[in-house]
Amino acid sequence: MTVKQTIRFARSADGTRLAYAESGSGPPIVKAANWLSHLEFDWQSPVWRHWFNFLSSRNRLVRFDARGCGLSDWEAADLTLPRQVEDLESVIDAAGVDQFVLIGISQGGAPAIEYVLKHPRRVKQLVLYGAFARGWNRRTDKGAQRSTALHNIVRYGWGDDNPAFRKLFANLFIPEANEEQERWFADLMRVTSRPETAARIMEASGEIDVVDKLGAVSVPTLVIHANADARVPFTEGRTFASCIPGAHFVTLDSRNHILLETEPAWARFCSEFSQFTGGNSVPAAVPAADTRKLAQLTDRERAILTHLAEGLSNAEIAGKVFISEKTVRNHLTSIFSKLDVDSRAKAIVLAHQSGLGR
């Protein structure tokens, strides 16, 4: 199923023009803005399009470019967290949504928290993925020192003709990316913002600190974080989960800050998100479990599907059932055909619906 998006503009409290996009239909999901976005460019990107297709598959998704990024005004003077929250409010009001799921990814986590505290009755559920409660300049880990160096690279090297600087960032955000994904991400950095503005955005995000406010969050919250996230420390996910009352915490096995469609962690994210939000959003075109289709599987294929639903990689599955990784791929091709699905994520959702891999 091909999902289309419509782009419109809103005005923030200080007059900044904000580009926002709507796609899909159904109960609304609002995605807080995060760094490095371009509504048109990332819609086609192999790094992001599976995210937007998933979130739009059975929901109305509202997302926007942060000030200084993408199709929004690049000449914004104030990039601080309070302005980010005002921008989120302005887009939500312009889109006319109420009683929605709010998702904060990476830098979008802190504005999402502030919005929930100001408007708790409008947010049905809060989902935080790869987010941070403390910016890089407020942390004391090695990542903070690295971010200081990266800040200077953004300011002085991002716009350089040498792509090595942008490749460095791609390797941090998606270390498991293939060549095409890496190239798209590097290009995204080039078209998203000017080097000076990007450095100022990074500088502002470094000063974020909402830790002391987390205890006041009263809406149901799901926190998801990759255990080896190369960009935002896993400890930040634990901080959200331990400080927000009743928060549900899910750990994903991945090094990628932006989950890739082909990795098991992405399928796990889809499943956890769908269950938490009441099943309103699942990977596109995934039907209810059909026991007749599952009955077509051999014992070996059922075992492989079970391990797949547990989040194991092809190599790990091969070790479990004592066959080669190539043979696992061949079995998966057969499984997908019998289940009438075209991705790992869809196969995993069907498996979970049938009680496999739980």
C-alpha positions in Angstrom: 0.0 0.0 0.0 1.4 3.4 -1.0 0.7 6.1 1.5 0.5 9.7 0.4 1.3 12.8 2.4 0.0 16.4 2.3 2.3 19.3 3.4 0.9 22.5 4.9 2.3 25.4 7.0 1.6 26.7 10.4 3.0 29.7 12.3 4.6 29.4 15.7 4.1 31.9 18.5 7.0 34.0 17.3 6.0 34.0 13.7 8.3 31.2 12.5 6.8 29.2 9.6 6.6 25.5 10.3 6.1 22.9 7.6 4.0 19.9 8.7 2.8 16.8 6.9 -0.2 14.6 7.3 -0.5 11.0 6.0 -2.8 8.1 6.5 -6.2 8.0 8.3 -7.5 6.8 11.6 -6.8 7.7 15.2 -4.1 10.4 15.2 -0.5 10.1 16.0 1.7 13.2 16.4 5.4 12.9 16.0 7.4 15.6 17.8 10.1 17.1 15.6 13.7 15.8 15.8 17.0 17.0 14.4 17.7 16.3 10.7 14.4 16.1 9.0 13.0 17.2 5.6 9.4 16.3 5.0 9.9 15.6 1.3 13.4 14.2 1.2 13.0 11.8 4.2 9.6 10.6 2.9 11.5 8.8 0.1 14.5 7.8 2.2 15.3 4.1 2.8 16.3 5.3 6.3 13.0 6.8 7.3 10.2 5.8 4.9 9.4 2.5 6.7 8.8 4.5 9.9 6.3 6.8 8.2 4.6 4.0 6.3 4.2 2.0 9.5 2.9 5.0 11.6 0.5 6.0 8.7 -0.7 2.5 7.9 -3.8 2.7 10.2 -3.4 6.1 11.7 -3.4 9.7 10.8 0.2 10.7 11.2 1.1 14.4 11.8 4.8 15.3 11.7 6.8 18.5 11.1 10.2 19.9 10.3 11.8 21.6 13.3 12.6 25.3 13.0 15.9 25.6 11.2 15.3 22.4 9.3 13.8 21.1 6.1 10.9 23.1 4.7 10.4 25.1 7.9 12.1 28.6 8.3 15.9 28.3 8.5 16.3 31.8 9.8 14.9 31.1 13.3 16.8 33.0 16.0 15.5 31.0 19.1 16.2 27.3 19.0 15.7 26.6 22.7 13.5 23.9 24.2 10.7 26.4 25.1 10.4 27.4 21.5 10.4 23.7 20.4 7.5 23.1 22.7 5.6 26.2 21.3 6.3 24.8 17.8 4.8 21.5 18.7 1.7 23.2 20.2 1.3 25.3 17.0 1.4 22.4 14.7 -1.0 20.3 16.8 -3.4 23.3 16.9 -3.1 23.9 13.1 -3.7 20.2 12.4 -6.8 20.2 14.6 -6.0 17.0 16.4 -7.1 16.0 19.9 -6.7 12.9 22.0 -3.7 11.5 20.2 -0.7 9.3 20.6 2.4 11.5 21.0 5.7 10.0 19.9 9.1 11.6 20.7 12.1 10.2 18.8 15.6 11.3 19.9 15.6 15.1 20.3 11.8 15.0 20.1 11.6 13.3 23.5 12.0 16.4 25.7 9.5 18.6 23.9 7.1 15.7 24.1 7.5 15.5 27.8 7.0 19.3 28.2 3.9 19.1 26.0 2.4 16.3 28.1 2.9 18.3 31.3 1.1 21.3 29.8 -1.7 19.4 28.1 -2.1 16.0 29.8 -5.7 15.6 28.7 -4.9 15.9 25.0 -2.4 13.1 25.0 -3.8 9.6 25.1 -0.4 7.8 25.3 3.2 8.8 25.1 5.9 6.8 23.3 9.6 7.7 23.6 12.1 6.0 21.3 15.9 6.7 21.5 15.1 9.8 23.4 17.1 11.7 26.0 16.1 13.6 29.1 19.5 15.3 29.3 21.3 16.9 26.4 24.9 16.0 25.7 26.3 19.0 27.6 24.4 17.9 30.7 25.8 14.4 30.8 29.2 13.3 32.2 29.7 10.2 30.1 32.3 9.8 27.3 29.5 10.5 24.8 29.3 14.0 26.1 33.0 14.6 25.3 32.5 13.1 21.8 29.5 15.3 21.2 31.6 18.4 22.0 34.0 17.4 19.2 31.1 16.6 16.9 29.6 20.0 17.5 32.7 21.6 16.1 32.7 19.2 13.2 29.1 20.2 12.3 30.0 23.9 12.5 33.2 23.8 10.5 33.1 20.6 8.4 29.5 19.8 7.6 29.4 22.0 4.5 32.8 20.9 3.2 32.9 19.2 -0.2 34.6 16.3 1.4 31.8 13.8 2.4 33.9 12.3 5.2 32.4 14.5 7.8 28.8 13.6 6.9 29.8 9.9 6.6 31.0 10.1 10.2 27.5 11.2 11.3 25.9 8.5 9.3 28.0 5.9 11.0 27.0 7.2 14.4 23.3 7.3 13.7 23.1 4.0 11.7 26.3 2.0 12.0 24.7 -1.0 10.4 23.5 0.9 7.3 24.3 -0.4 3.8 25.8 1.9 1.2 22.5 3.2 -0.1 21.2 4.0 3.4 24.5 5.7 4.3 24.4 7.8 1.2 20.8 8.9 1.8 21.5 9.9 5.4 24.6 11.9 4.3 22.5 13.6 1.7 19.8 14.3 4.2 22.3 16.2 6.3 23.3 18.2 3.3 19.8 19.3 2.3 18.3 19.7 5.8 20.0 22.8 7.1 23.0 25.1 6.9 26.1 24.1 8.9 25.9 27.1 11.2 22.2 26.5 11.9 22.8 22.7 12.4 25.5 23.5 14.9 23.2 25.9 16.8 20.5 23.2 16.9 22.9 20.7 18.3 24.1 23.3 20.8 20.6 24.0 22.0 19.8 20.2 22.3 22.9 19.9 24.5 21.4 22.1 27.1 18.2 20.1 27.5 17.4 18.7 31.0 13.9 17.6 31.9 14.9 14.9 34.4 13.4 16.7 37.4 10.0 16.9 35.6 9.6 13.3 34.7 7.9 12.3 37.9 4.9 14.6 37.1 4.1 12.7 33.8 0.7 11.2 34.3 -0.2 9.7 30.9 0.6 6.0 30.0 4.1 5.9 28.7 6.1 3.4 26.6 9.9 3.9 26.5 11.9 2.0 23.9 15.7 2.2 23.5 18.3 0.2 21.6 20.8 -1.4 24.0 23.8 -0.4 22.0 22.5 2.9 20.5 25.6 4.6 19.1 24.1 8.1 19.4 22.0 8.4 22.5 23.2 6.4 25.6 21.0 3.5 26.7 21.1 5.1 30.2 18.9 7.9 28.9 16.2 5.4 28.1 16.6 3.9 31.6 16.2 7.4 33.1 12.9 7.9 31.4 11.6 4.5 32.3 12.7 4.7 36.0 11.5 8.3 36.6 8.1 8.3 34.8 5.5 6.7 37.0 4.3 3.3 35.6 6.4 3.6 32.4 6.8 0.4 30.4 10.4 -0.1 29.2 11.4 -2.2 26.2 15.0 -2.9 25.3 15.9 -3.5 21.6 19.0 -5.4 20.5 20.5 -2.9 18.0 23.4 -0.5 17.5 21.3 1.8 15.3 19.8 5.0 16.5 17.4 5.0 13.6 16.1 1.4 13.2 16.5 -0.1 9.8 13.6 -2.0 8.2 15.5 -5.2 7.8 16.8 -5.7 11.3 14.8 -7.7 13.9 14.7 -4.7 16.3 12.5 -2.9 13.9 9.9 -5.7 13.9 10.0 -5.7 17.7 9.5 -2.0 17.7 6.4 -2.3 15.5 5.0 -5.1 17.6 5.5 -3.3 21.0 4.2 0.0 19.6 1.1 -1.7 18.2 0.3 -3.5 21.4 0.8 -0.4 23.6 -1.4 1.8 21.4 -4.2 -0.7 21.3 -3.3 -2.3 17.9 -4.3 0.9 16.0 -1.0 0.9 14.1 0.6 -2.2 12.6 2.8 -2.7 9.6 0.9 -2.0 6.4 -1.3 -4.7 5.0 -0.9 -7.2 7.9 -4.1 -9.2 8.2 -5.3 -10.9 11.3 -3.6 -14.3 12.0 -4.9 -17.0 9.7 -4.3 -20.4 11.3 -4.8 -22.1 7.9 -1.7 -20.3 6.6 0.3 -21.3 9.7 -0.8 -24.9 9.2 1.1 -24.9 5.9 4.4 -24.4 7.6 6.7 -27.4 8.3 8.0 -28.1 11.8 11.3 -26.6 10.8 9.6 -23.4 9.3 7.5 -23.0 12.4 10.6 -23.2 14.6 12.4 -20.6 12.5 9.3 -18.3 12.6 9.2 -18.7 16.4 12.9 -17.6 16.7 12.2 -14.8 14.2 9.4 -13.5 16.4 11.7 -13.6 19.4 13.8 -11.0 17.6 16.7 -13.3 16.6 18.9 -12.5 13.5 19.4 -15.0 10.7 22.8 -15.9 12.1 21.3 -16.5 15.6 18.5 -18.6 14.2 21.0 -20.7 12.2 22.8 -21.4 15.4 19.6 -22.4 17.2 18.4 -24.9 14.6 21.8 -26.1 13.5 21.7 -25.0 9.8 23.5 -22.5 7.7 22.5 -18.9 7.5 21.9 -19.3 3.8 19.4 -22.1 4.6 17.7 -19.9 7.1 17.2 -17.3 4.3 15.8 -19.9 2.0 13.3 -21.1 4.7 12.3 -17.5 5.4 11.5 -17.0 1.7 9.2 -20.1 1.9 7.6 -18.8 5.1 6.9 -15.4 3.7 5.3 -17.0 0.6 3.1 -19.3 2.7 2.0 -16.5 5.0 1.5 -14.1 2.1 3.8 -11.4 3.7 6.7 -9.5 2.2 8.7 -8.4 5.2 10.1 -9.7 8.5 8.0 -7.2 10.4 4.7 -8.5 9.0 5.8 -12.1 9.6 6.6 -11.3 13.2 3.2 -9.6 13.8 1.4 -12.6 12.4 3.5 -14.9 14.6 2.7 -12.8 17.7 -1.0 -12.8 16.8 -0.8 -16.6 16.8 1.1 -16.8 20.1 4.5 -17.7 18.7 7.6 -16.1 20.1 5.9 -14.5 23.0 
